[in-house]
Amino acid sequence: MIDYKNHWDNVYSKNEINKLGWYEETPQPSLDLIRSCNLNKDATILDVGSGAIH
């Protein structure tokens, strides 16, 4: 069985956040997609995998 917690802890601890392949300074594609949905300003949005705390 793969120890996913240990794997991702190692990935984040051994690399600079902005050097990771999925890092985005500004998540423009996500923001554009959300805007294109024409949601109400008070709509709830779940952004899964929204990044690391640093």
Biopython code that builds the backbone (N, CA, C, O; Angstrom):
import numpy as np
from Bio.PDB.StructureBuilder import StructureBuilder

atoms = [
    (1, "MET", "N", (0.835, -1.176, 0.000)),
    (1, "MET", "CA", (0.000, 0.000, 0.000)),
    (1, "MET", "C", (0.885, 1.247, 0.000)),
    (1, "MET", "O", (1.894, 1.307, 0.702)),
    (2, "ILE", "N", (0.496, 2.219, -0.785)),
    (2, "ILE", "CA", (1.247, 3.468, -0.881)),
    (2, "ILE", "C", (0.864, 4.398, 0.266)),
    (2, "ILE", "O", (-0.315, 4.594, 0.561)),
    (3, "ASP", "N", (1.869, 4.959, 0.897)),
    (3, "ASP", "CA", (1.648, 5.928, 1.975)),
    (3, "ASP", "C", (1.586, 7.324, 1.345)),
    (3, "ASP", "O", (2.597, 8.019, 1.249)),
    (4, "TYR", "N", (0.377, 7.723, 0.917)),
    (4, "TYR", "CA", (0.200, 8.984, 0.204)),
    (4, "TYR", "C", (0.568, 10.199, 1.048)),
    (4, "TYR", "O", (1.154, 11.154, 0.538)),
    (5, "LYS", "N", (0.231, 10.170, 2.320)),
    (5, "LYS", "CA", (0.562, 11.306, 3.180)),
    (5, "LYS", "C", (2.071, 11.516, 3.202)),
    (5, "LYS", "O", (2.547, 12.638, 3.030)),
    (6, "ASN", "N", (2.817, 10.442, 3.412)),
    (6, "ASN", "CA", (4.273, 10.539, 3.447)),
    (6, "ASN", "C", (4.809, 11.001, 2.089)),
    (6, "ASN", "O", (5.715, 11.833, 2.032)),
    (7, "HIS", "N", (4.266, 10.476, 1.023)),
    (7, "HIS", "CA", (4.700, 10.866, -0.315)),
    (7, "HIS", "C", (4.560, 12.373, -0.519)),
    (7, "HIS", "O", (5.520, 13.041, -0.905)),
    (8, "TRP", "N", (3.361, 12.909, -0.261)),
    (8, "TRP", "CA", (3.124, 14.335, -0.516)),
    (8, "TRP", "C", (3.833, 15.232, 0.486)),
    (8, "TRP", "O", (4.239, 16.342, 0.142)),
    (9, "ASP", "N", (3.986, 14.764, 1.720)),
    (9, "ASP", "CA", (4.795, 15.522, 2.682)),
    (9, "ASP", "C", (6.219, 15.664, 2.161)),
    (9, "ASP", "O", (6.820, 16.733, 2.271)),
    (10, "ASN", "N", (6.761, 14.585, 1.591)),
    (10, "ASN", "CA", (8.116, 14.626, 1.036)),
    (10, "ASN", "C", (8.195, 15.552, -0.176)),
    (10, "ASN", "O", (9.146, 16.323, -0.301)),
    (11, "VAL", "N", (7.219, 15.486, -1.057)),
    (11, "VAL", "CA", (7.214, 16.348, -2.238)),
    (11, "VAL", "C", (7.261, 17.807, -1.825)),
    (11, "VAL", "O", (8.061, 18.583, -2.348)),
    (12, "TYR", "N", (6.398, 18.182, -0.880)),
    (12, "TYR", "CA", (6.333, 19.581, -0.470)),
    (12, "TYR", "C", (7.527, 20.007, 0.371)),
    (12, "TYR", "O", (7.921, 21.172, 0.321)),
    (13, "SER", "N", (8.105, 19.110, 1.132)),
    (13, "SER", "CA", (9.227, 19.505, 1.994)),
    (13, "SER", "C", (10.556, 19.550, 1.237)),
    (13, "SER", "O", (11.483, 20.236, 1.666)),
    (14, "LYS", "N", (10.659, 18.834, 0.125)),
    (14, "LYS", "CA", (11.929, 18.770, -0.607)),
    (14, "LYS", "C", (11.987, 19.703, -1.806)),
    (14, "LYS", "O", (13.004, 19.747, -2.498)),
    (15, "ASN", "N", (10.924, 20.445, -2.065)),
    (15, "ASN", "CA", (10.875, 21.321, -3.230)),
    (15, "ASN", "C", (10.350, 22.694, -2.849)),
    (15, "ASN", "O", (9.531, 22.829, -1.940)),
    (16, "GLU", "N", (10.832, 23.712, -3.556)),
    (16, "GLU", "CA", (10.260, 25.041, -3.388)),
    (16, "GLU", "C", (8.875, 25.025, -4.037)),
    (16, "GLU", "O", (8.705, 24.474, -5.125)),
    (17, "ILE", "N", (7.898, 25.620, -3.379)),
    (17, "ILE", "CA", (6.519, 25.601, -3.867)),
    (17, "ILE", "C", (6.432, 26.102, -5.305)),
    (17, "ILE", "O", (5.752, 25.491, -6.129)),
    (18, "ASN", "N", (7.106, 27.196, -5.615)),
    (18, "ASN", "CA", (6.995, 27.768, -6.960)),
    (18, "ASN", "C", (7.760, 26.977, -8.021)),
    (18, "ASN", "O", (7.711, 27.330, -9.200)),
    (19, "LYS", "N", (8.462, 25.921, -7.629)),
    (19, "LYS", "CA", (9.174, 25.059, -8.581)),
    (19, "LYS", "C", (8.377, 23.794, -8.917)),
    (19, "LYS", "O", (8.768, 23.028, -9.798)),
    (20, "LEU", "N", (7.274, 23.582, -8.222)),
    (20, "LEU", "CA", (6.449, 22.403, -8.488)),
    (20, "LEU", "C", (5.699, 22.587, -9.802)),
    (20, "LEU", "O", (5.290, 23.699, -10.134)),
    (21, "GLY", "N", (5.522, 21.525, -10.533)),
    (21, "GLY", "CA", (4.936, 21.586, -11.863)),
    (21, "GLY", "C", (3.531, 22.142, -11.925)),
    (21, "GLY", "O", (3.115, 22.635, -12.973)),
    (22, "TRP", "N", (2.795, 22.078, -10.847)),
    (22, "TRP", "CA", (1.401, 22.528, -10.852)),
    (22, "TRP", "C", (1.237, 23.916, -10.241)),
    (22, "TRP", "O", (0.115, 24.400, -10.098)),
    (23, "TYR", "N", (2.330, 24.550, -9.885)),
    (23, "TYR", "CA", (2.264, 25.873, -9.255)),
    (23, "TYR", "C", (1.813, 26.933, -10.259)),
    (23, "TYR", "O", (2.268, 26.951, -11.403)),
    (24, "GLU", "N", (0.922, 27.809, -9.823)),
    (24, "GLU", "CA", (0.511, 28.967, -10.610)),
    (24, "GLU", "C", (0.532, 30.184, -9.698)),
    (24, "GLU", "O", (-0.084, 30.174, -8.631)),
    (25, "GLU", "N", (1.232, 31.222, -10.108)),
    (25, "GLU", "CA", (1.231, 32.471, -9.340)),
    (25, "GLU", "C", (-0.188, 33.021, -9.275)),
    (25, "GLU", "O", (-0.660, 33.416, -8.209)),
    (26, "THR", "N", (-0.854, 33.043, -10.400)),
    (26, "THR", "CA", (-2.257, 33.442, -10.494)),
    (26, "THR", "C", (-2.992, 32.341, -11.252)),
    (26, "THR", "O", (-2.638, 32.043, -12.393)),
    (27, "PRO", "N", (-3.991, 31.742, -10.651)),
    (27, "PRO", "CA", (-4.706, 30.632, -11.300)),
    (27, "PRO", "C", (-5.690, 31.129, -12.362)),
    (27, "PRO", "O", (-6.892, 30.883, -12.263)),
    (28, "GLN", "N", (-5.179, 31.825, -13.369)),
    (28, "GLN", "CA", (-6.040, 32.477, -14.354)),
    (28, "GLN", "C", (-7.021, 31.533, -15.045)),
    (28, "GLN", "O", (-8.189, 31.894, -15.189)),
    (29, "PRO", "N", (-6.599, 30.329, -15.484)),
    (29, "PRO", "CA", (-7.580, 29.438, -16.119)),
    (29, "PRO", "C", (-8.766, 29.114, -15.199)),
    (29, "PRO", "O", (-9.910, 29.079, -15.652)),
    (30, "SER", "N", (-8.496, 28.882, -13.931)),
    (30, "SER", "CA", (-9.576, 28.599, -12.980)),
    (30, "SER", "C", (-10.475, 29.809, -12.786)),
    (30, "SER", "O", (-11.699, 29.684, -12.758)),
    (31, "LEU", "N", (-9.863, 30.982, -12.653)),
    (31, "LEU", "CA", (-10.649, 32.202, -12.483)),
    (31, "LEU", "C", (-11.518, 32.472, -13.708)),
    (31, "LEU", "O", (-12.677, 32.866, -13.575)),
    (32, "ASP", "N", (-10.962, 32.262, -14.895)),
    (32, "ASP", "CA", (-11.734, 32.454, -16.121)),
    (32, "ASP", "C", (-12.907, 31.478, -16.203)),
    (32, "ASP", "O", (-14.009, 31.854, -16.602)),
    (33, "LEU", "N", (-12.666, 30.236, -15.828)),
    (33, "LEU", "CA", (-13.735, 29.229, -15.845)),
    (33, "LEU", "C", (-14.850, 29.603, -14.869)),
    (33, "LEU", "O", (-16.030, 29.505, -15.205)),
    (34, "ILE", "N", (-14.487, 30.022, -13.690)),
    (34, "ILE", "CA", (-15.490, 30.427, -12.691)),
    (34, "ILE", "C", (-16.299, 31.613, -13.211)),
    (34, "ILE", "O", (-17.525, 31.628, -13.100)),
    (35, "ARG", "N", (-15.619, 32.598, -13.774)),
    (35, "ARG", "CA", (-16.339, 33.768, -14.322)),
    (35, "ARG", "C", (-17.293, 33.369, -15.441)),
    (35, "ARG", "O", (-18.384, 33.927, -15.552)),
    (36, "SER", "N", (-16.892, 32.409, -16.271)),
    (36, "SER", "CA", (-17.721, 31.997, -17.400)),
    (36, "SER", "C", (-18.997, 31.275, -16.964)),
    (36, "SER", "O", (-19.919, 31.111, -17.763)),
    (37, "CYS", "N", (-19.053, 30.850, -15.715)),
    (37, "CYS", "CA", (-20.241, 30.160, -15.198)),
    (37, "CYS", "C", (-21.358, 31.135, -14.822)),
    (37, "CYS", "O", (-22.486, 30.716, -14.565)),
    (38, "ASN", "N", (-21.048, 32.421, -14.790)),
    (38, "ASN", "CA", (-22.036, 33.456, -14.455)),
    (38, "ASN", "C", (-22.776, 33.158, -13.154)),
    (38, "ASN", "O", (-24.003, 33.242, -13.091)),
    (39, "LEU", "N", (-22.029, 32.816, -12.138)),
    (39, "LEU", "CA", (-22.606, 32.512, -10.833)),
    (39, "LEU", "C", (-22.949, 33.798, -10.098)),
    (39, "LEU", "O", (-22.402, 34.861, -10.391)),
    (40, "ASN", "N", (-23.859, 33.689, -9.144)),
    (40, "ASN", "CA", (-24.150, 34.818, -8.266)),
    (40, "ASN", "C", (-22.912, 35.127, -7.441)),
    (40, "ASN", "O", (-22.109, 34.236, -7.163)),
    (41, "LYS", "N", (-22.756, 36.368, -7.055)),
    (41, "LYS", "CA", (-21.595, 36.780, -6.262)),
    (41, "LYS", "C", (-21.512, 36.056, -4.919)),
    (41, "LYS", "O", (-20.431, 35.944, -4.341)),
    (42, "ASP", "N", (-22.649, 35.565, -4.420)),
    (42, "ASP", "CA", (-22.645, 34.860, -3.137)),
    (42, "ASP", "C", (-22.646, 33.342, -3.310)),
    (42, "ASP", "O", (-22.893, 32.612, -2.350)),
    (43, "ALA", "N", (-22.373, 32.858, -4.528)),
    (43, "ALA", "CA", (-22.340, 31.416, -4.780)),
    (43, "ALA", "C", (-21.174, 30.780, -4.022)),
    (43, "ALA", "O", (-20.124, 31.395, -3.839)),
    (44, "THR", "N", (-21.378, 29.555, -3.594)),
    (44, "THR", "CA", (-20.330, 28.796, -2.924)),
    (44, "THR", "C", (-19.544, 28.028, -3.975)),
    (44, "THR", "O", (-20.125, 27.365, -4.835)),
    (45, "ILE", "N", (-18.225, 28.119, -3.903)),
    (45, "ILE", "CA", (-17.347, 27.438, -4.844)),
    (45, "ILE", "C", (-16.354, 26.601, -4.040)),
    (45, "ILE", "O", (-15.731, 27.096, -3.101)),
    (46, "LEU", "N", (-16.215, 25.357, -4.409)),
    (46, "LEU", "CA", (-15.237, 24.478, -3.781)),
    (46, "LEU", "C", (-14.056, 24.343, -4.729)),
    (46, "LEU", "O", (-14.194, 23.795, -5.823)),
    (47, "ASP", "N", (-12.908, 24.834, -4.319)),
    (47, "ASP", "CA", (-11.689, 24.752, -5.123)),
    (47, "ASP", "C", (-10.821, 23.646, -4.543)),
    (47, "ASP", "O", (-10.025, 23.892, -3.637)),
    (48, "VAL", "N", (-10.966, 22.456, -5.049)),
    (48, "VAL", "CA", (-10.231, 21.301, -4.543)),
    (48, "VAL", "C", (-8.779, 21.387, -5.011)),
    (48, "VAL", "O", (-8.508, 21.656, -6.181)),
    (49, "GLY", "N", (-7.874, 21.159, -4.103)),
    (49, "GLY", "CA", (-6.469, 21.230, -4.457)),
    (49, "GLY", "C", (-6.029, 22.651, -4.718)),
    (49, "GLY", "O", (-5.284, 22.909, -5.664)),
    (50, "SER", "N", (-6.477, 23.568, -3.897)),
    (50, "SER", "CA", (-6.250, 24.981, -4.167)),
    (50, "SER", "C", (-4.862, 25.471, -3.805)),
    (50, "SER", "O", (-4.612, 26.676, -3.855)),
    (51, "GLY", "N", (-3.963, 24.594, -3.448)),
    (51, "GLY", "CA", (-2.584, 25.011, -3.257)),
    (51, "GLY", "C", (-2.047, 24.788, -1.861)),
    (51, "GLY", "O", (-2.732, 24.313, -0.956)),
    (52, "ALA", "N", (-0.819, 25.145, -1.739)),
    (52, "ALA", "CA", (-0.096, 24.958, -0.484)),
    (52, "ALA", "C", (-0.105, 26.235, 0.333)),
    (52, "ALA", "O", (-0.198, 27.339, -0.205)),
    (53, "ILE", "N", (-0.008, 26.070, 1.602)),
    (53, "ILE", "CA", (0.126, 27.212, 2.506)),
    (53, "ILE", "C", (1.616, 27.489, 2.623)),
    (53, "ILE", "O", (2.406, 26.606, 2.955)),
    (54, "HIS", "N", (1.977, 28.716, 2.349)),
    (54, "HIS", "CA", (3.408, 29.059, 2.478)),
    (54, "HIS", "C", (3.570, 30.476, 2.897)),
    (54, "HIS", "O", (4.695, 30.947, 3.058)),
]
sb = StructureBuilder()
sb.init_structure("model")
sb.init_model(0)
sb.init_chain("A")
sb.init_seg("    ")
for serial, (resi, resn, name, xyz) in enumerate(atoms, 1):
    if name == "N":
        sb.init_residue(resn, " ", resi, " ")
    sb.init_atom(name, np.array(xyz, "f"), 0.0, 1.0, " ", f" {name:<3s}", serial, name[0])
structure = sb.get_structure()
